[in-house]
Amino acid sequence: MEPKLDPSSYAFKFSMTVLIFASIGSLMQIGAGNWDVTLHLLLIPESFFTPSHTLLYAGIGILSLSAIIGGVLMIKYGELKKSGLTISFKLFIIGSVLSIISGPSDFIWHETFGVDGFLSPTHLMLITGMLINTSAVAMGIVRLNSFVKSGNSYQLGRIFFVPAFVALWLNLISYVYIFALPISNGDLFNFNLNPIAESLIALIFLPLINSGLFLLVLKKTHTFGIASAIAAGAILLTAVTNILPSETLSNLLPFYLLTIIPFVLVDLLIYDKLPLGNKLISNKLKVVISGGISGSLFYIMGYPLLPLTLSNYLIPVDLEQIGFVTIVDIVPFFVNSLPAVLPITLLIGAILGILSAWIYERIDGFKEKNRKSDQVIVE
């Protein structure tokens, strides 16, 4: 049988506490990271000591403390090794080490080379550490939730499932952005990739992330509202950190927030809250529809940053030719091109989202088959 962890044990309670604080730290670091990118693109005076950097490294500090406590828990409570939680705590340590090293490294880079681009070595180290940390938080909370079915611990797990997966979702998107956005030309080094490569990275991976993560949450929580709450959280945090800092960008905020509605509708569909949904649509088709819809929304969710990547192909506009200076300059081209660009991105995203749903169903079926085989062997 699969090892379990007693929810009444100190090992479980301490682990839950650590993961709750770590989920808050994860949200702080990705929110601050997105805010920092926006400030770069608005040409707001940049140095190492900024409010966005302060919030970012405060989040990293919380995660680093979580890693230390997690290490102590692994040593003190042997049952954690059998429960599978040690994987999360080990990832905390790795991610925190990378994040901590990136701090002074980024400071030295700024002092030596001036303003850097998005894809600098120190930024890549930082965002890699952030992604490892947020993955560790999500994995740990999912694992803890599998040990309880009711009570306060169960409710806490459900509540903090949301910030943990909002942070993971946005971190995955940011990891794509660091390679896809053409904003890596610093004072001395230009780390921008080939424009075709940047566009392909965005067009392929962003729909897969949207659909894959949304389907994962739907499957893991088995609770109506959590998946759409996570999607709404990702959209709202993006709005606060990437859109609200500019009055011009904020003019489109009401339309941007409408992106939440399709995710809510998918949640309603999966849990048979829509009229006739449970009678006319099979479960497999629901998964396909969910993948298609969640994948298709990647371009609108990517406002205002993603249009920079696709400017040479889908919009189209040459950023250098128009004298692009700040992110605000992309807004009129984004608006004017939307009737032509949106159908293309919806189609590409839907196709990749459906592919993601098919892959997920295949993996899920394989796991279920293995689980049944294990039960037969045990019996």
Buried (B, 14 or more C-beta within 10 A) or exposed (E): EEEEBEBEBEBBEBBBBBBBBBBBBBBBBBBBBBBBBBBBBBEBEBEEEBEBBEBBBBBBBBBBBBBBBBBEBBEEBEBBEEBBBBBBBBBBBBBBBBBBBBBEBBBEBBEEBEBBBBBBBBBBBBBBBBBBBBBBBBBBBBBBBBBBEEEEBBEBBBEBBBBBBBBBBBBBBBBBBBBBBBBBBBEEBEBBBEBEEBBBBBBBBBBBBBBBBBBBBBBBBEBBBBBBBBBBBBBBBBBBBBBBBBEBBEEBEEEBBEBBEBBBBBBBBBBBBBEEBBEEBEEEEBBBBBBBBBBBBBBBBBBBBBBBBBBBBBBEBEBEEEEBEBBBBBBEBBEEBBEEBBEBBBEBBBBBBBBBBBBBBEEBEEEEEEEEEEEEEEE
